[in-house]
Amino acid sequence: MSGVGYPVQHTESTSIEHHLDLIRQMVTKSVADGETRQLAVKIVSSSYLWKTNPRTGKTEPYLKAWDLYLHAPAGEKCSPQDDECEVAAIWNFVNLNFRYVYDPPEVDTFATTRKSLEAGGGDCDDATILFCSLLKSVGFHTRARVISVSADPENWVHVYPMVGLPKDEPTYWMALDMTVPGYKPDDQYPDIGKALDFPM
């Protein structure tokens, strides 16, 4: 792979462990990009810029990263060491700037944070990479949870990020699955057959 920001990687995973290792590689590349850290800090610090939205004519908050103008989440600036506020700010940012979109049939894609935000969306692998990268960039511990459903427990069908709270020494892991309409932080599938967690 070459190029600034790393392109989307298309590959065929050979096992669930290999699949999660490919996600982990993209998280690592995203966190190594200094712009990811800057963006995450701006999100949790409410360090917004303001400009007129040409579609609405209204002045709205935004964040700039990689020459992208990204929607900023509403809300107050997080107090120092307010872990839940920081998670909520990142959750709101991702929901404003990333749309869940299926991969092409028979193809798995894995995109860095930059590439997902440039595209404006991706699948559950990309959502996991995006969340984990932003959260790790401001000090959180993260995991990826892979699940099957009870009707077919041997078939891994979905992955989503988990964030450890509190930040310094996690005792609780919160699910962040934004791919299901109406889900909020800590909502999980009600019909999980099996689940495996992988450190990110």
Residue, then its C-alpha position, 0 to 999 in steps of 0.5 A: m500500500s502506498g500514498v498519503g492516508y492509505p487507500v482502501q484495502h480489498t482482500e479476502s480474509t481466511s479466518i475470523e482472526h485474519h479478518l480482525d487482524l486486517i481491521r486492526q492493521m487499518v486502526t493502527k495506520s489510522v492512529a499513526d496518521g497525526e490528522t486522526r489525533q487532531l480530529a479526535v481532539k477537536i471533536v471532544s474539545s468542541s474546537y469547531l469552525w463556523k461556515t454557511n451551509p450552501r444548501t440551507g443558508k444557515t451558519e453551522p459548526y464544522l471540523k476540518a481534517w484532510d481538507l475535508y469539511l466535516h459536520a460537528p456534533a452539537g453539545e457542550k465542550c466536554s469537561p476534563q476527564d469526562d469519558e462518557c462525554e467524549v464517547a458521546a461526542i465521537w458517537n455523534f460525530v460518526n453518525l453525522n459523517f458516516r453512512y452504513v453502506y454494504d461492501p460489494p458482493e464477495v468483496d471485503t473492504f477495509a478503509t482508514t479513518r481518512k478514507s471512510l470520511e472522504a467517502g462518507g460511509g462504509d460497512c461495519d468493518d469500516a465503522t469499527i476502524l473509524f470508531c476505534s481510531l478516533l477513540k484510541s487517539v484520545g486515550f481509550h482502550t478499544r475492542a472489536r466484537v464479532i457476533s453470530v445470531s442464535a439461528d446460525p451460531e457458527n456464521w460470524v455476521h457482524v462486527y462493531p466497536m467496544v470502548g472501555l470505561p473508565k479510560d485509564e482502567p476499564t471495568y466496563w465495555m460499551a458497545l458502539d454499533m451505529t449500523v442499526p437504525g435507532y441504536k444508541p451507545d451500549d445497544q447490542y443485538p438482542d439475538i446474539g448466538k456467539a460473540l468474540d472480542f478482539p483487542m484493537 
